[in-house]
Amino acid sequence: MNQRSVSTICLSLLTLIVVFAVLHQAKDVFAPIISALLLGVVLTPLSDLWDKLRLPPALAALISVLLALLMISAMLLLIEPYVTQVINQAPVIWNELRDTIDQLKRVMRGLEQISEDVATAIEPENAANGETTEDGTVALPSITDALFYAPQFAAQFMIFTGTLYFFLMARNSIYDWVSASFRRFGEDELRQAGKQVSRYVLTISAINFGFGVLVTIVMQLIGMPSPILWGVLAFALNFILYLGPITLVIILLVTGIVVFDGAASFLPAAIYLAMNATEAQFITPTLVGKRLSVNPLLVFLSLVFWLWLWGPIGGVIAIPLLIWCLTVYKGAVGQTISSGTPGKLYPKASASAAE
């Protein structure tokens, strides 16, 4: 490797680091922009329908944006009562959990003195930071906090809506410009990538909805409080592969300890874990198909990176963005980077047959 190649590689790495540093520092701007562009890609079948009906681009984009916002608003309105219920019950659950921990501490007499020393060392710092109230419960955000974040949310919403509208309106022109500017990325590859991402998101959404309904029914049968809440959480967190289900398992384990006694405390988490494993290993690979297969290592690394970069928003866009990039790369270069449906690694023979 000559000196020029080394310099090129180093310059590329430095450029990549600078780009991601900017994305991290300016996430309030770039997060809604990237999210809007991905949603515009997901709406590819709807945009193609408007093109077939010969609707004006501005009208077609407006209808698509209104439908997307209507769907998002409907989901938020359905989830809001259960989120409010969780917020209202959080202090009660916290106190019950503390009682359970106190009982365990009484059994383990030898650790009482150590626990008191640790509590004495931690409490002043927490009190100084305002993390807990005087009675030991978790301090909830106030109306002042909500008003403080309102302008920021409004700005991000405007960026998201504007980007989505203008992308949908100028989608064909953008594809033509990219195809003319970059020879490797043709218009057909970009459209194919959009269809692949749209197919993946719609299929996964249907799977997660059915999975959430089943979780609701099962939690109702075993006597868990607020079964619809667990179904909603199962639906939402299942979009964040691997890390989302693990989070819900931990929440169910803590809630099970509070609600049930003895071995039954582990029943909600164990049942959910078995259901999620069945869905990830059999249902999703069958319905998603091998054409949308992605190596689980790439999925995990993409999730970790985007969660670190942008938090929950990054976790949602990580997999669709990865599929879009891999599809465009395959169409431009003619070579597949990886195989294996997210959550399950296919054998090489199956991957070759899929290609």
TAZI-V121565 format. One record per backbone hydrogen bond with DSSP energy under -1.0 kcal/mol. NH is the residue of the N-H (numbers start at 1). CO is the residue of the C=O. If there is no record, write none. Layout:
NH;CO + NH;CO
This chain:
6;2 + 7;3 + 8;4 + 9;5 + 10;6 + 11;7 + 12;8 + 13;9 + 14;10 + 15;11 + 16;12 + 17;13 + 18;14 + 19;15 + 20;16 + 21;17 + 22;18 + 23;19 + 24;20 + 25;21 + 26;22 + 29;26 + 30;26 + 31;27 + 33;29 + 34;30 + 35;31 + 36;32 + 37;33 + 38;34 + 39;35 + 40;36 + 41;37 + 42;38 + 43;39 + 44;41 + 47;43 + 48;44 + 49;45 + 50;46 + 51;47 + 52;48 + 53;49 + 55;50 + 60;56 + 61;57 + 62;58 + 63;59 + 64;60 + 65;61 + 66;62 + 67;63 + 68;64 + 69;65 + 70;66 + 71;67 + 72;68 + 73;69 + 74;70 + 75;71 + 76;72 + 77;73 + 78;74 + 79;75 + 80;76 + 83;79 + 84;80 + 85;81 + 86;82 + 87;83 + 88;84 + 89;85 + 90;86 + 93;89 + 94;90 + 95;91 + 96;92 + 97;93 + 98;94 + 99;95 + 100;96 + 101;97 + 102;98 + 103;99 + 104;100 + 105;101 + 106;102 + 107;103 + 108;104 + 109;107 + 111;108 + 112;109 + 115;111 + 116;112 + 117;113 + 118;114 + 119;115 + 120;116 + 121;117 + 122;118 + 123;119 + 126;122 + 127;123 + 128;124 + 129;125 + 131;126 + 133;137 + 136;133 + 139;131 + 146;142 + 147;143 + 148;144 + 149;145 + 150;146 + 153;149 + 154;150 + 155;151 + 156;152 + 157;153 + 158;154 + 159;155 + 160;156 + 161;157 + 162;158 + 163;159 + 164;160 + 165;161 + 166;162 + 167;163 + 168;164 + 169;165 + 170;166 + 174;170 + 175;171 + 176;172 + 177;173 + 178;174 + 179;175 + 180;176 + 181;177 + 182;178 + 186;184 + 190;186 + 191;187 + 192;188 + 193;189 + 194;190 + 195;191 + 196;192 + 197;193 + 198;194 + 199;195 + 200;196 + 201;197 + 202;198 + 203;199 + 204;200 + 205;201 + 206;202 + 207;203 + 208;204 + 209;205 + 210;206 + 211;207 + 212;208 + 213;209 + 214;210 + 215;211 + 216;212 + 217;213 + 218;214 + 219;215 + 220;216 + 221;217 + 222;218 + 224;219 + 230;226 + 231;227 + 232;228 + 233;229 + 234;230 + 235;231 + 236;232 + 237;233 + 238;234 + 239;236 + 240;237 + 241;239 + 243;241 + 244;240 + 246;242 + 247;243 + 248;244 + 249;245 + 250;246 + 251;247 + 252;248 + 253;249 + 254;250 + 255;251 + 256;252 + 257;253 + 258;254 + 259;255 + 260;256 + 264;261 + 265;262 + 266;263 + 267;264 + 270;266 + 271;267 + 272;268 + 273;269 + 274;270 + 275;271 + 276;272 + 277;273 + 278;274 + 279;275 + 280;276 + 281;277 + 282;278 + 283;278 + 284;279 + 286;282 + 287;283 + 288;284 + 289;285 + 293;290 + 294;340 + 299;295 + 300;296 + 301;297 + 302;298 + 303;299 + 304;300 + 305;301 + 306;302 + 307;303 + 308;304 + 309;305 + 310;306 + 311;307 + 315;311 + 316;312 + 317;313 + 318;314 + 321;317 + 322;318 + 323;319 + 324;320 + 325;321 + 326;322 + 327;323 + 328;324 + 329;325 + 330;326 + 331;327 + 332;328 + 333;329 + 334;330 + 344;341 + 351;347 + 352;348 + 353;349 + 354;350 + 355;351
